[in-house]
Structure formats: C-alpha cells, structure tokens
C-alpha cells in the first residue's frame, strides 16, 4: 500500500479546503453486482484513508451513484467534503422533455432527494450540473442560496457554465467552484471561462481530467473499448480519430519517462500547475490507479517541461473530434 503525504488546496473566497487531487465517483446505471459494489466501496474508502477529502458525485441515473456513495461513506462522512449536482436531466425518462432543469421550485426538490440518498444532513458543495437556458441564473442561484440559509448545503458551484453566467451568478452569492471538463486535450475554457473564475476568486474543478482514460495511456485503439463502452459515442474515440489522437501520446510518454512518473501522473500534474486553486477529480474503480493518481500531487514541473507539454497539446486543435456529438451546438457553455 502506497504512503502519501496529502496536499491540500483552497477553493473560492471562502477557502474550502480540499485535497489537491479529489475523487470523482464513476457513474453507473442499474444495479451493480455484489463484487462490483464492493470494489467501488473499497476504492472510495482507500481514497479517504490517506486524506483525500474531496469526493464528487451527482444525482443522475436516478441517484444510483449517490446511494452507493452513502454506503461507501458510512461512518466516515464527516471526513470528506462531499459534493453533488442537480439539473442535468438528459436521459432521465421522467424529465418531461427537459434536458436541464434549473427552475427555482425544482432546486429544493432535487436537494432533498440527494440528501435522502446520500444519508446526510448537508452537502458541502452543491453544483448546478448544467445551466438551464430557460431560467435566469439569478433565479436558480437564488433558490440555492435558500438552501445555504437552511443549512442543507454549505457552498454553491456551477458546472459547465460560461463566463457571463459565472459573473451573474457570483453577483447573487459567492460561487465557490466551477466544474468543467478540462485536460490536455480539452483546453477551450482557457479562453474566457477560466479567466472569469480567476477574476472572481472562484476555484476550478477539472472532471474527466484524464480525458476519459485517454491520458492513462492504456487506450490505444477502439478495439480496447467494450461494445457497451459509452466512449464509443464520443467523437474523439471514433476509430479514425482515436488512432490519430493516440499518436499524440508518444512524445508525452517520453516526458513522463524522463520525469520518472506515469503518463497519468504527468497529465494530472500539468493541471495542478495551471493555478493554485485548480483541482482535478479523476475517477477510477481500481485502487492501483487511485494510488497512481494521488502521486501526481508530488510532481514538480519546470517551466521548460510545461512549455514542452503545451507545445504538444496546445489550447486549440490538438485532438481530433469533438467532445460530444452535441458539443457543436454550444449547449455545454452558456
């Protein structure tokens, strides 16, 4: 078992103390087998043991993820900064045609349901999972403020929000963190969203920090993807794009080798070096991968190494393929 000296960072003006590398709970649908459930719980508890206190989940897939996380955190809930999200309705059969729901009347309903599934009295950081274009952000955040006043949540976050939305929301109540997909092949937010978070003193949380496993290094072709692997629906993992993208990793492998670290550790360390309040939340079901990820916080990259990495994966145009099929519509960044 690896031994870590946990490092911590602070999100937002309220200085929410979180581990430098958090844990993003993998999503699942339906009921897990007993063995899979035990594996999941073991990974969560192994993360918390050395001091990973930043545990991230959401209410999608009918709340399955929250219910399982509650079992994993039984007896250790007070040791973690627990986050969850609401409002992403895509794929929910009961969503009544709405892809997102930020209506003020829905906010307390969603929160109460999450609290029940998580078996807790409060959520440390509660995110609006996707911005609802039909509802003024001031109204949604206003309803979240009432949850703060009631003690049901302790801090407010936004996920996949654009700069204008961030500024308007922050004017209603201090936003502690903005969570977006961010990795070496997804750097679009450096243009305007990340500057908006810096301007307002808001933390930035990176999900899919390893590019949905791409920067873990094992995925070299579509043959590595199972027939039901959700990544098959992502354009970057289409066979013709994945082959090209995999070639980009060769030189990054060389940098990692010279540094004496793994590709995943180098990729996470790069995120940590972008700003002192950037926190990646990679997810995994394997303890060995978890421990590998935590080692990223120990890696110090020089300016020359950072410049070399930036040259390989510039802000625009490095990866072949969009993140999602609907990425072209702008739905993700309002």
C-alpha positions in Angstrom: 0.0 0.0 0.0 1.5 3.3 -1.1 2.0 6.0 1.6 1.1 9.6 0.7 1.6 13.0 2.3 -1.6 14.5 1.3 -1.5 18.1 0.0 -4.5 20.5 0.1 -5.8 23.4 -1.8 -8.5 26.0 -1.2 -11.5 26.8 -3.4 -13.2 30.1 -3.6 -13.1 33.1 -1.4 -14.5 31.0 1.5 -11.3 28.9 1.3 -13.0 25.5 1.1 -10.1 23.1 2.0 -9.9 20.1 -0.4 -7.3 17.6 -1.3 -5.1 18.6 -4.2 -6.4 15.5 -6.1 -10.0 14.7 -5.5 -12.0 11.6 -6.4 -14.8 11.7 -9.0 -17.2 8.8 -8.4 -17.6 6.8 -11.6 -21.1 6.8 -13.0 -23.1 3.6 -13.4 -26.7 2.6 -14.4 -28.8 -0.1 -12.9 -27.8 -2.4 -10.1 -24.1 -3.4 -9.6 -23.1 -6.9 -8.7 -22.0 -7.6 -5.2 -18.4 -7.8 -6.3 -18.5 -4.6 -8.3 -20.2 -2.7 -5.4 -17.5 -4.0 -3.0 -14.8 -2.8 -5.4 -16.3 0.6 -5.7 -16.7 1.0 -1.9 -13.1 -0.2 -1.3 -11.8 2.4 -3.7 -13.7 5.2 -2.0 -12.6 4.2 1.5 -9.0 3.8 0.3 -9.1 7.3 -1.1 -10.3 8.8 2.2 -7.8 6.8 4.3 -4.7 8.9 3.4 -6.6 12.2 3.4 -8.5 12.5 0.1 -11.4 14.6 1.4 -12.9 15.8 -1.9 -15.5 13.3 -3.1 -17.6 14.2 -6.1 -20.9 12.7 -7.3 -24.2 13.7 -8.9 -27.9 12.8 -8.9 -28.1 11.5 -12.5 -29.0 7.9 -13.3 -31.9 8.1 -10.8 -29.5 8.7 -8.0 -27.8 5.3 -8.1 -24.4 6.9 -7.6 -25.4 8.8 -4.5 -27.0 5.8 -2.9 -23.8 3.7 -3.4 -21.6 6.6 -2.2 -23.7 6.8 1.0 -22.8 3.1 1.7 -19.1 3.8 1.0 -19.0 6.8 3.3 -20.8 5.1 6.2 -19.0 6.1 9.4 -16.6 8.5 7.6 -19.0 11.1 6.2 -17.5 13.9 8.5 -14.0 13.2 7.0 -15.0 14.4 3.5 -16.0 17.5 1.5 -19.0 15.9 -0.2 -20.2 17.4 -3.5 -23.2 16.6 -5.6 -25.0 18.1 -8.6 -28.5 18.6 -9.9 -30.3 19.8 -13.0 -28.8 17.5 -15.7 -31.9 15.7 -16.9 -30.5 14.2 -20.1 -31.6 10.6 -20.4 -34.0 10.7 -17.5 -37.3 9.1 -18.5 -39.3 11.3 -16.2 -37.7 14.6 -17.3 -40.8 15.7 -19.3 -38.7 16.7 -22.3 -36.3 18.9 -20.4 -32.6 18.3 -20.9 -31.8 20.6 -17.9 -33.8 21.9 -15.1 -32.8 25.0 -13.1 -36.3 26.1 -12.1 -36.3 27.6 -8.5 -39.1 25.3 -7.5 -37.1 22.2 -8.6 -33.9 23.2 -6.7 -35.1 22.2 -3.1 -36.8 19.0 -4.5 -33.6 17.9 -6.1 -31.6 18.7 -3.0 -33.9 16.9 -0.6 -33.8 13.8 -2.8 -30.0 13.9 -2.8 -29.7 14.4 0.9 -32.0 11.4 1.4 -30.0 9.2 -1.0 -26.7 10.3 0.5 -28.0 9.8 4.0 -26.6 13.1 5.2 -27.9 16.3 6.6 -25.9 18.6 4.4 -23.9 18.7 1.1 -20.6 20.6 1.4 -20.6 21.9 -2.2 -23.7 21.7 -4.4 -23.5 22.3 -8.1 -26.0 23.3 -10.8 -24.9 20.5 -13.1 -26.0 22.2 -16.3 -27.2 25.8 -16.9 -30.9 26.0 -17.8 -31.2 28.5 -20.7 -34.9 29.0 -20.0 -34.3 30.1 -16.4 -32.3 33.2 -15.4 -29.3 32.1 -13.5 -30.1 34.6 -10.8 -33.3 32.7 -10.0 -31.6 29.3 -9.8 -28.8 30.5 -7.6 -31.3 32.5 -5.5 -33.0 29.2 -4.7 -29.6 27.6 -3.9 -28.9 30.5 -1.5 -32.0 29.5 0.4 -30.6 26.0 0.8 -27.5 27.6 2.3 -29.6 29.6 4.7 -31.4 26.4 5.7 -28.1 24.6 6.3 -28.8 22.0 3.6 -25.7 23.0 1.6 -22.6 24.9 2.6 -21.3 26.2 -0.7 -22.5 26.8 -4.3 -20.9 25.7 -7.5 -21.7 25.7 -11.2 -20.8 23.0 -13.8 -20.1 23.8 -17.5 -21.1 27.5 -17.2 -19.8 30.2 -19.4 -18.2 33.5 -18.2 -21.3 35.6 -18.4 -23.3 33.2 -16.3 -20.4 32.8 -13.8 -20.3 36.6 -13.2 -24.1 36.9 -12.9 -24.3 34.0 -10.5 -21.4 35.3 -8.4 -23.2 38.6 -8.0 -26.1 36.8 -6.3 -23.9 34.7 -4.0 -20.2 33.9 -3.9 -19.6 30.9 -6.2 -17.0 28.5 -4.6 -16.1 26.5 -7.6 -16.8 26.0 -11.3 -16.5 22.4 -12.6 -15.8 21.7 -16.2 -14.2 19.1 -18.3 -10.5 20.1 -18.5 -7.5 18.1 -19.6 -4.6 18.3 -22.0 -7.0 17.8 -24.9 -9.8 19.9 -23.6 -8.5 23.4 -23.0 -11.2 25.6 -24.6 -12.1 27.1 -21.3 -8.8 28.9 -21.0 -10.1 31.5 -23.5 -12.8 33.0 -21.3 -14.3 30.7 -18.6 -11.1 30.2 -16.6 -10.2 34.0 -16.7 -13.7 34.6 -15.3 -13.1 32.3 -12.4 -9.7 33.8 -11.7 -11.2 37.3 -11.8 -13.8 36.4 -9.2 -11.6 34.2 -7.0 -13.5 31.0 -7.8 -11.9 27.6 -7.7 -11.8 25.5 -10.8 -12.5 21.7 -10.6 -11.5 19.5 -13.5 -13.6 16.5 -14.3 -12.5 14.0 -17.0 -9.0 15.2 -16.0 -7.5 12.2 -17.8 -9.6 12.6 -20.9 -12.0 9.7 -20.0 -9.0 7.4 -19.6 -7.1 8.5 -22.7 -4.3 10.0 -20.7 -4.0 6.9 -18.5 -2.1 5.6 -21.5 -3.6 2.1 -22.0 -6.2 3.1 -24.6 -4.6 2.9 -28.0 -7.4 1.9 -30.3 -11.1 1.3 -30.5 -10.5 -2.4 -30.0 -9.8 -1.6 -26.4 -13.3 -0.4 -25.9 -16.0 -2.8 -25.0 -19.2 -3.0 -27.1 -21.2 -1.1 -24.5 -18.4 1.4 -23.5 -20.0 4.9 -23.5 -16.9 6.4 -25.0 -17.8 4.8 -28.4 -20.4 7.7 -28.6 -17.7 10.3 -28.2 -16.3 11.6 -31.5 -12.7 11.6 -30.0 -13.0 7.9 -29.6 -14.3 7.1 -33.0 -11.7 4.7 -34.6 -10.4 7.2 -37.2 -10.0 9.9 -34.5 -8.6 7.7 -31.7 -5.8 6.4 -33.9 -4.6 9.9 -34.6 -5.1 11.0 -31.0 -3.1 8.0 -29.7 -0.1 9.1 -31.8 0.0 12.4 -29.8 0.8 10.4 -26.7 4.2 9.1 -27.8 6.2 12.3 -27.0 4.2 12.8 -23.8 5.3 9.3 -22.8 8.9 10.4 -23.3 8.4 13.4 -21.0 6.8 11.2 -18.3 9.6 8.7 -18.7 12.3 11.3 -18.2 10.4 12.7 -15.2 10.2 9.2 -13.7 6.4 9.3 -13.5 3.5 7.7 -15.3 1.5 9.4 -18.2 -1.5 9.8 -15.9 0.6 11.5 -13.2 2.2 13.8 -15.7 -1.3 14.8 -17.1 -2.7 15.5 -13.6 0.4 17.3 -12.5 0.0 19.6 -15.6 -3.5 20.6 -14.4 -2.2 21.2 -10.8 0.4 23.6 -12.2 -2.2 25.8 -14.0 -3.2 27.5 -10.9 -3.1 27.0 -7.1 -6.9 26.6 -6.9 -7.2 24.1 -9.7 -8.2 20.6 -8.5 -8.6 17.5 -10.7 -11.1 14.8 -9.7 -10.2 11.7 -11.7 -12.4 8.7 -11.2 -11.4 5.0 -11.1 -12.6 1.7 -9.9 -9.1 0.4 -9.2 -7.1 1.0 -6.1 -3.8 0.8 -8.0 -5.0 3.6 -10.4 -6.2 5.7 -7.5 -2.8 5.5 -5.8 -1.1 6.3 -9.1 -3.3 9.4 -9.5 -2.6 10.6 -6.0 1.1 10.6 -6.7 0.6 13.5 -9.2 0.5 16.0 -6.3 4.1 15.2 -5.6 5.4 16.1 -9.1 7.0 19.4 -9.7 7.2 20.5 -13.4 9.7 23.1 -14.5 8.8 26.0 -16.9 10.6 24.2 -19.7 8.7 21.0 -19.1 5.4 22.9 -19.0 6.3 24.7 -22.3 7.1 21.3 -23.9 3.8 19.9 -22.8 1.9 23.0 -24.1 3.6 22.6 -27.4 2.4 19.0 -27.8 -1.1 19.9 -26.6 -1.9 23.5 -27.4 -5.2 25.1 -26.4 -6.8 24.6 -29.8 -6.6 21.9 -32.4 -4.6 19.1 -30.7 -7.3 16.5 -30.6 -9.2 15.0 -33.5 -13.0 15.0 -32.9 -15.4 17.0 -30.6 -16.1 16.0 -27.0 -19.7 15.1 -27.7 -21.9 15.0 -30.7 -24.0 17.8 -29.2 -20.8 19.9 -28.4 -21.2 21.8 -31.7 -24.5 23.3 -30.5 -22.9 25.2 -27.7 -25.2 23.6 -25.1 -22.3 23.0 -22.7 -21.1 26.5 -22.2 -23.9 29.0 -21.6 
